[in-house]
Amino acid sequence: MPRLSRPQQSMLEGPIWKGLISFAIPIFLGNLFQQLYNTADTLIVGNFIGKQALAAVSSSANLIFMLIGLLQGTALGAGVLIAKFYGARDEKNLQLAVHTGLAFGLVGGVVLTAVGVALTPQILRWMGTPSDVLPNSISYFRTYFLGVLAVFLYNISMGILQSVGDSRHPLYYLILSSFVNVLLDLLFVAVFHWGVAAAAGATVISQAVSALLCIRRLTRVQEVYRVNLRQVRLHLPTLKQIIRFGLPSGIQNSVIGLANVVVQANINAFGSDAMAGCGSYAKVEGFAFLPVTCFAMGLATFVGQNLGARQYDRVRRGARFGVICSVTLAELMGVAIYLGAPYLIALFGGDESVVVYGARQAHAEALFYCLLALSHCMAGIFRGAGKATVPMTVMLLCWCVIRVSYITVMVQLIPNILVVFSAYPLTWGLSSVIFLIYYFKADWIHTFDRMERRL
């Protein structure tokens, strides 16, 4: 019989620093390998096909995030519920949350496939994608979305494992899929010369490997969160809770993705060199986000589990430790990228003008990564506490409304791409100030207590 043991008790007991770091390190390594194989796509395409293909692939993240952000953000609600039920030792509701989360992943993946394949060409044209880049962009995105079900199932399955404190197995699977992706990229693009669609296909196949391994783990583990495939269905009351916790994050992701698409459209207006340079910088920047992501995810799980167990002082101490670590590591990464930007951008195979655009963006943004880390960690804390509407509101205001308004107005007055770059540190700083005020002034730590009293 599955049992509710505590193989990952360090999130609820023992030294906080040890619990958070031991949980965050596998996430960090997993994200590192994921970033490495995402970067490998760009490196191989840029060096073996050319800068138009490089522009198409390297600028892909914003459009993909806009289309999948709503469902992926909503799926975070399943992780919050699972962490809460795991901390409270509520076996029945934990099972319902796990199986409903997987069912949501199946339905969401099918919807994303249809939407992505149908809408991609029109969105790319609306973004003002240059004509020399458009055919490659359409080919890349359509291939990616034909396999997006595997991408979404992997993220759902990984989220379930991480919500109960198991960040090691997703790491193992991601390392394996990273090697699969790089090998397939080299085979499809460098050897067979199948073009940019093959790079997207390699990514989808590698994600399918990760998804299958995660699901296999969930069906074989002898714990209460074990999955029985016959029980994977949408349990409506549980789905409502998942949506309640996750929909704010989904709306936030989708709208921020839309805002980033608008920003990308402004970059596109400066030509394919700007697209390739800024897209290459985005891959480099992804490495700076690694400590931000791992601690934000770790804090959401840590806060959710410990609030479920009513360990309020532990929550506050863990939150402080996680924020300090993330901010420090992100800033160190920022300094390294600032100093090495021209050399890092040149690795992607673009010419001198491409490198200039990427290096200018790095010099405008990299020294402010500490603000980005602070905002993401605060958002993770509040999501773990069930206050998902707070990061949603703050990020939509700062990272969407203010950022897009600033760029739209200022680019007309000063037609320089540095105006676009400056919008990021400005809005990161504003969101950080608002989050800190809420953290110290609001009673966010007793959210679950008030919800249960209402029920």
C-alpha positions in Angstrom: 0.0 0.0 0.0 1.3 3.5 -0.7 2.2 5.3 2.5 2.7 8.9 3.5 6.3 8.8 4.7 8.7 11.7 4.7 11.6 10.7 2.6 12.2 14.4 2.0 11.6 15.5 5.6 14.2 18.3 5.4 11.6 20.7 4.1 9.6 20.3 7.3 12.3 19.5 9.8 16.0 20.1 10.5 18.2 23.1 9.5 16.4 25.4 7.1 19.5 26.2 5.0 20.1 22.5 4.5 16.5 21.7 3.5 16.3 24.6 1.0 19.7 24.1 -0.6 19.4 20.3 -0.8 16.0 20.9 -2.6 17.2 23.8 -4.7 20.5 22.2 -6.0 18.8 19.5 -8.1 16.4 22.1 -9.5 19.4 24.3 -10.3 21.2 21.5 -12.0 18.1 20.4 -13.9 17.5 24.0 -15.1 21.2 24.2 -16.0 20.9 21.2 -18.2 17.7 22.4 -19.7 19.3 25.8 -20.4 22.3 24.1 -21.9 20.2 22.1 -24.4 18.0 25.1 -25.2 21.2 27.0 -25.9 22.6 24.1 -27.9 19.6 24.5 -30.3 20.6 28.1 -30.9 24.4 27.4 -31.1 23.9 24.6 -33.6 21.4 26.5 -35.7 23.5 29.7 -35.7 26.7 28.0 -36.7 25.3 25.5 -39.2 22.4 27.3 -40.9 22.9 31.0 -40.6 21.8 34.2 -38.9 18.3 34.3 -40.3 17.7 30.8 -38.8 19.4 32.0 -35.7 17.0 35.0 -35.5 14.0 32.6 -35.9 15.1 30.2 -33.2 16.7 32.5 -30.7 13.7 34.8 -30.6 11.3 32.0 -30.0 10.9 32.1 -26.2 8.5 35.0 -26.0 5.9 33.6 -28.4 6.1 30.2 -26.8 5.7 31.6 -23.3 2.7 33.7 -24.4 0.9 30.7 -25.8 1.7 28.1 -23.1 1.9 30.5 -20.1 -1.8 30.5 -19.2 -2.1 26.7 -18.8 1.4 26.3 -17.3 0.8 29.0 -14.7 -2.6 27.5 -13.8 -0.9 24.1 -13.3 1.2 25.7 -10.6 -2.0 25.6 -8.5 -1.7 21.8 -8.4 1.8 22.1 -7.0 0.6 24.5 -4.3 -2.2 22.1 -3.3 0.0 19.1 -3.3 2.6 20.8 -1.2 -0.1 21.9 1.3 -1.7 18.5 1.5 1.7 16.8 1.8 2.6 19.0 4.7 -0.7 18.5 6.4 -0.6 14.7 5.8 -4.0 14.8 4.0 -3.7 11.6 2.0 -7.2 11.7 0.3 -6.9 15.2 -1.0 -3.3 14.7 -2.0 -4.3 11.8 -4.3 -7.1 13.8 -5.8 -4.7 16.7 -6.5 -2.1 14.5 -8.2 -4.5 12.7 -10.5 -6.5 15.9 -11.3 -3.2 17.7 -12.1 -2.2 15.0 -14.6 -5.6 15.1 -16.2 -5.3 18.8 -16.5 -2.0 18.3 -18.2 -3.5 16.0 -20.8 -6.4 18.3 -21.7 -4.2 21.4 -21.6 -1.6 19.8 -24.0 -4.2 18.9 -26.6 -5.6 22.5 -26.4 -2.1 24.0 -26.7 -1.4 21.9 -29.8 -4.4 23.1 -31.7 -4.0 26.8 -30.6 -0.3 26.9 -31.4 -0.4 25.3 -34.8 -3.4 27.4 -35.9 -2.3 30.8 -34.6 1.5 30.9 -35.0 1.7 32.3 -38.5 -0.7 35.2 -37.8 1.0 36.1 -34.5 4.4 36.1 -36.2 3.2 38.5 -38.8 1.5 40.7 -36.2 4.9 40.8 -34.4 6.4 42.3 -37.6 8.8 39.4 -38.1 11.1 40.3 -41.0 10.3 38.6 -44.3 13.8 37.0 -44.4 13.1 35.3 -41.0 9.4 34.5 -41.3 9.5 31.1 -43.1 12.0 29.7 -40.6 10.0 31.0 -37.7 6.7 29.4 -38.9 8.5 26.1 -39.5 10.1 26.1 -36.0 7.0 27.1 -34.1 4.6 24.7 -35.8 6.9 21.8 -35.2 7.3 22.7 -31.6 3.6 23.0 -31.0 2.8 19.7 -32.7 4.7 18.1 -29.8 3.7 20.5 -27.0 1.7 17.8 -25.2 5.0 16.1 -24.2 6.4 19.5 -23.0 3.3 20.1 -20.9 3.1 16.6 -19.4 6.7 16.8 -18.4 6.2 20.1 -16.5 3.1 18.8 -14.7 4.9 15.5 -13.7 8.0 17.3 -12.6 5.9 19.8 -10.6 4.2 16.9 -8.7 7.5 15.4 -7.8 9.0 18.7 -6.7 5.9 19.6 -4.6 6.5 16.6 -2.3 10.2 17.5 -2.1 11.6 15.1 -4.7 13.8 17.3 -6.9 16.4 14.6 -7.6 14.5 12.4 -10.0 13.4 15.2 -12.3 17.1 16.2 -12.4 18.2 12.7 -13.5 15.6 12.6 -16.3 16.5 16.1 -17.5 20.2 15.3 -17.7 19.3 12.3 -19.9 17.0 14.3 -22.1 19.6 17.0 -22.5 22.0 14.6 -24.0 19.3 13.2 -26.2 18.4 16.8 -27.4 22.0 17.8 -28.2 22.7 14.5 -30.1 19.5 14.8 -32.1 20.3 18.5 -32.9 23.7 17.6 -34.2 22.2 14.6 -36.2 19.2 16.5 -37.6 20.8 19.9 -38.3 24.5 19.4 -38.7 24.5 16.0 -40.4 21.1 15.6 -42.2 20.6 19.4 -42.8 16.9 19.2 -42.1 16.7 22.9 -41.0 15.2 24.7 -38.1 12.1 22.5 -37.8 14.4 19.6 -37.0 15.8 21.7 -34.0 12.2 22.0 -32.7 11.6 18.3 -33.3 14.8 17.4 -31.3 13.5 19.5 -28.4 10.1 17.8 -28.4 11.5 14.3 -28.5 13.8 15.0 -25.6 11.0 16.5 -23.6 8.9 13.4 -24.3 11.7 11.2 -22.9 11.6 13.3 -19.7 7.8 13.2 -19.5 7.7 9.4 -19.8 10.4 8.9 -17.2 8.6 11.2 -14.7 5.3 9.5 -15.2 7.0 6.1 -14.9 8.4 7.3 -11.5 5.0 8.5 -10.3 3.4 5.2 -11.2 6.0 3.1 -9.4 6.9 5.0 -6.3 5.6 3.4 -3.0 4.2 6.7 -1.6 0.8 8.2 -1.2 1.3 10.4 -4.2 1.7 7.3 -6.4 -0.2 7.6 -9.7 -2.8 5.0 -10.9 -3.3 5.8 -14.5 -6.9 4.5 -14.3 -7.7 7.2 -11.8 -6.4 10.1 -13.9 -9.5 12.2 -14.4 -10.7 15.7 -13.6 -12.2 15.8 -10.1 -14.2 19.0 -10.3 -13.9 20.3 -6.7 -10.2 19.7 -6.8 -9.9 21.3 -10.2 -11.6 24.4 -8.8 -9.0 24.6 -6.1 -6.2 24.2 -8.6 -7.7 27.0 -10.7 -8.2 29.1 -7.7 -4.6 28.8 -6.7 -3.1 28.7 -10.2 -5.3 30.9 -12.5 -3.7 34.2 -11.2 -0.3 32.8 -12.1 -1.6 31.6 -15.5 -3.1 35.0 -16.3 0.1 36.6 -15.1 2.2 34.4 -17.4 -0.1 34.9 -20.4 -0.2 38.6 -20.1 3.5 39.0 -19.4 4.1 36.8 -22.4 1.9 39.1 -24.5 3.8 42.1 -23.2 7.1 40.4 -24.1 5.7 39.7 -27.6 5.0 43.4 -27.9 8.6 44.1 -26.7 9.9 41.6 -29.2 7.9 43.4 -32.0 9.8 46.6 -31.1 13.1 44.6 -31.3 12.0 43.2 -34.7 11.6 46.7 -36.0 15.4 47.1 -35.8 15.9 44.2 -38.2 17.2 40.6 -38.2 20.6 41.5 -36.7 18.8 42.9 -33.6 16.6 39.8 -33.4 19.6 37.5 -33.6 21.7 39.5 -31.2 18.9 40.0 -28.6 17.8 36.4 -29.0 21.4 35.2 -28.4 21.6 37.4 -25.3 18.4 35.9 -24.0 20.0 32.4 -24.1 23.0 33.8 -22.1 20.7 35.6 -19.7 18.9 32.3 -19.1 21.9 31.1 -17.1 21.6 34.1 -14.8 18.0 33.1 -14.1 19.0 29.7 -12.8 19.5 30.7 -9.1 16.4 32.9 -9.4 14.3 30.0 -10.7 15.5 27.3 -8.3 15.1 29.4 -5.2 11.7 30.7 -6.3 10.4 27.2 -6.8 12.1 26.0 -3.7 10.5 28.8 -1.6 7.0 28.0 -3.0 7.3 24.4 -2.0 8.9 25.2 1.4 6.3 27.8 2.3 3.4 25.6 1.1 4.6 22.6 3.1 5.4 24.4 6.3 2.3 26.5 6.3 0.3 23.3 5.9 2.2 22.0 9.0 1.5 25.4 10.8 5.2 26.1 11.2 5.0 29.9 10.8 8.3 31.0 12.3 10.1 28.4 10.1 8.4 29.9 7.1 9.7 33.4 7.8 13.2 32.2 8.4 13.2 30.1 5.3 11.9 33.0 3.2 14.7 35.3 4.4 17.4 32.7 3.7 16.1 31.9 0.2 15.8 35.5 -0.9 19.3 36.4 0.3 20.9 33.4 -1.5 19.0 34.0 -4.8 19.7 37.7 -4.9 23.4 37.2 -4.2 23.9 34.4 -6.7 22.0 36.3 -9.4 24.1 39.4 -9.0 27.3 37.4 -9.2 26.0 35.9 -12.5 25.1 39.4 -13.7 28.6 40.7 -13.1 30.1 37.8 -15.0 27.8 38.3 -18.0 28.4 42.0 -18.0 32.1 41.5 -18.3 32.0 38.6 -20.8 29.1 39.6 -23.0 30.8 40.2 -26.3 32.6 36.9 -26.1 29.5 35.0 -25.0 27.3 36.4 -27.8 30.0 35.7 -30.4 29.7 31.9 -29.6 26.3 31.8 -31.4 27.8 32.4 -34.8 26.4 35.8 -35.7 28.5 38.5 -37.4 29.8 41.7 -35.7 26.5 43.6 -35.8 24.7 40.7 -34.1 27.3 40.7 -31.3 27.0 44.4 -30.9 23.2 44.2 -30.3 23.6 41.4 -27.8 26.4 43.0 -25.9 24.5 46.3 -25.6 21.5 44.5 -24.1 23.8 42.7 -21.6 25.4 45.9 -20.5 22.0 47.6 -20.0 20.5 44.8 -17.9 23.0 42.4 -16.3 24.0 44.5 -13.3 20.3 44.6 -12.2 19.6 40.9 -11.9 19.5 41.2 -8.1 16.1 43.1 -8.6 14.8 40.3 -10.8 15.8 37.7 -8.3 14.1 39.6 -5.4 10.8 39.9 -7.3 10.7 36.2 -8.4 11.5 35.0 -4.9 8.8 37.2 -3.3 6.4 35.9 -6.0 7.3 32.3 -5.1 6.8 33.0 -1.3 3.3 34.4 -1.9 2.3 31.6 -4.3 3.3 29.0 -1.7 1.2 30.9 0.8 -1.8 30.7 -1.5 -1.7 34.4 -2.3 -1.2 34.0 -6.0 -3.2 37.2 -6.9 -0.5 39.3 -5.3 2.4 38.5 -7.7 -0.1 38.4 -10.5 -1.3 42.0 -9.8 2.2 43.4 -9.2 3.8 41.7 -12.2 1.0 42.6 -14.6 1.1 46.2 -13.4 4.9 46.6 -13.5 6.1 44.1 -16.1 3.2 44.5 -18.6 1.3 47.8 -18.3 4.2 50.1 -17.2 6.9 48.3 -19.3 4.9 48.3 -22.5 3.6 51.8 -22.0 7.1 53.1 -21.3 8.6 51.4 -24.4 5.7 52.4 -26.7 6.0 56.1 -25.7 9.8 56.4 -25.4 10.7 54.6 -28.6 8.6 57.2 -30.5 10.5 60.0 -28.8 13.9 58.3 -28.8 14.2 55.7 -31.6 17.1 53.8 -30.0 17.0 50.1 -29.0 18.6 51.1 -25.6 15.2 52.5 -24.7 13.8 48.9 -25.0 16.6 47.5 -22.9 16.2 50.0 -20.1 12.6 49.1 -19.5 13.6 45.8 -17.9 15.7 47.1 -14.9 13.3 49.9 -14.3 10.3 47.6 -14.0 12.2 45.0 -12.0 13.1 47.7 -9.5 9.5 48.9 -9.2 8.1 45.4 -8.6 10.7 44.7 -6.0 9.7 47.8 -4.0 6.0 46.9 -4.1 6.7 43.2 -3.1 8.9 44.3 -0.1 6.1 46.6 1.2 3.6 43.9 1.0 5.9 41.3 2.6 6.5 43.5 5.6 3.1 45.1 6.0 0.5 42.4 5.0 -0.5 39.3 7.0 0.1 36.8 4.1 1.3 34.0 6.4 -2.1 33.0 7.8 -3.8 32.6 4.4 -4.5 28.9 4.7 -6.0 29.4 8.2 -8.5 31.9 7.0 -9.5 29.8 4.0 -10.2 26.7 6.2 -12.2 28.8 8.6 -14.4 29.9 5.7 -14.8 26.3 4.6 
